[in-house]
Amino acid sequence: MNEEFEKDLKKELKNLKDEGLYNNIRTLESPQGAWVEINGKEVLNFSSNNYLGLANHKETVEAAKKALDKYGIGPGAVRSIAGTMTLHNELEEKLADFKKVEAAITFQSGFTANLAVIPALVGKGDTVISDKLNHASIIDGIRLTGADVKVYDHCDMESLKSVLQSDLQGRKLIVTDGVFSMDGDIAPLPEIVELAKKYNALVMVDDAHGEGVLGTHGRGIVDHFDLHGEVDVEIGTFSKAIGTVGGCAAGSATLIEYLKQQGRPFLFSSAVTPPDVAATIKSIEILEKDDTLVSKLWNNGDIFKEKMKEAGFDVGHSETPITPVMIGDAKDASEMSSKLFSERVFAQSIGYPTVPKGKARIRVMISATHSEDDLKFALSKFEKVGKEMGLI
Ligand SMILES: *Cc1c(COP(=O)(O)O)cnc(C)c1O
């Protein structure tokens, strides 16, 4: 490689390390679960998005194996040429039923869902109105549009209103995360929908952390607020509670037909593999049948947050099982994460640019797979490390 370029990259990497912002990427030597093996050691898993344990569930694995035998592994093409199999259509129909919408389209990931949908809906001469803390994939999706961008303060309806009252050009699209993944708070969707109606804007919600978590049987944020039919576009991912991989958009039949013509990652990047699609179908069937996993998740989250508060930790203002343990300085958060790891608790620290500077934290991801003993074990380790570091 060009020597000067290589030197620049090394300098930037060193800066990241000096600021405590360097990602220490852990490698799992076991399947996802309440406990995982890392560096030959069993550690309590407080870092995965596998909210319900579906990533390594007997039935999802079985469904994937069956699909593998029947359809093979490779999708062979993009969805619009020869990559659409009966399984893809089956999943899209199932999703539409589950979310109580007319139709759904699936993508390779939640990230590509945003890259597909946002630029298909708005372009040059239009306006996107975006929550300040929206996910990176929404921000990147917006960057591809060429539209005017207005950012409103996080979940602040006065701020949103004042943007909507200003002079905005073209089609207006309000975009928000459903559940904000770093804080665990929920977007005030009923108010957003009301303002959108008043000012003639479209509403798009990215429900990545709401699916399988919020609403009846984990149907998501729209169901949670009983807003069926009121939200123009729902984005989702299968990589979190659903336990597999892939993304989706759900809404009216016309919208979905349009996205199948205009969503660039749908047209120019290959379809998701058959075993993944089959496992996703199975996950949704599991959710439809029974909501005990969802209840267990909430129960675990409530218990853990309460106990951490009692122990003196600041757990932010989460309204979901996501539990941010607020530390502040990125170096302290990173040190705490390492100390917890030595105590066999795997809880990642999160710093800038994922969260604002000075708001570093340990983000605890609770799962339905954690037992009461697991939570007790974690609490004792957090208390031990928190005291050692003078945090509580
Ligand atoms: C995780 C997440 C994504 C990305 O989903 P993938 O399927 O992992 O690409 C998109 N949007 C939000 C809000 C997320 O939290």
The ligand as an SDF file (V2000), in Angstrom:
LIG
                    3D

 15 15  0  0  0  0  0  0  0  0999 V2000
  -29.6020   -2.5970   14.2220 C   0  0  0  0  0  0  0  0  0  0  0  0
  -30.3500   -1.5860   13.5010 C   0  0  0  0  0  0  0  0  0  0  0  0
  -30.3350   -1.5610   12.1080 C   0  0  0  0  0  0  0  0  0  0  0  0
  -29.4860   -2.5030   11.2990 C   0  0  0  0  0  0  0  0  0  0  0  0
  -30.0480   -3.7650   11.2350 O   0  0  0  0  0  0  0  0  0  0  0  0
  -29.2120   -4.9500   10.5460 P   0  0  0  0  0  0  0  0  0  0  0  0
  -30.2460   -5.9050   10.1530 O   0  0  0  0  0  0  0  0  0  0  0  0
  -28.2670   -5.4550   11.5780 O   0  0  0  0  0  0  0  0  0  0  0  0
  -28.4980   -4.3520    9.3900 O   0  0  0  0  0  0  0  0  0  0  0  0
  -31.1060   -0.6180   11.4730 C   0  0  0  0  0  0  0  0  0  0  0  0
  -31.8360    0.2760   12.1600 N   0  0  0  0  0  0  0  0  0  0  0  0
  -31.8520    0.2950   13.5040 C   0  0  0  0  0  0  0  0  0  0  0  0
  -32.6870    1.3110   14.2200 C   0  0  0  0  0  0  0  0  0  0  0  0
  -31.0980   -0.6250   14.2290 C   0  0  0  0  0  0  0  0  0  0  0  0
  -31.1150   -0.6220   15.5450 O   0  0  0  0  0  0  0  0  0  0  0  0
  1  2  1  0
  2  3  1  0
  2 14  2  0
  3  4  1  0
  3 10  2  0
  4  5  1  0
  5  6  1  0
  6  7  2  0
  6  8  1  0
  6  9  1  0
 10 11  1  0
 11 12  2  0
 12 13  1  0
 12 14  1  0
 14 15  1  0
M  END
$$$$
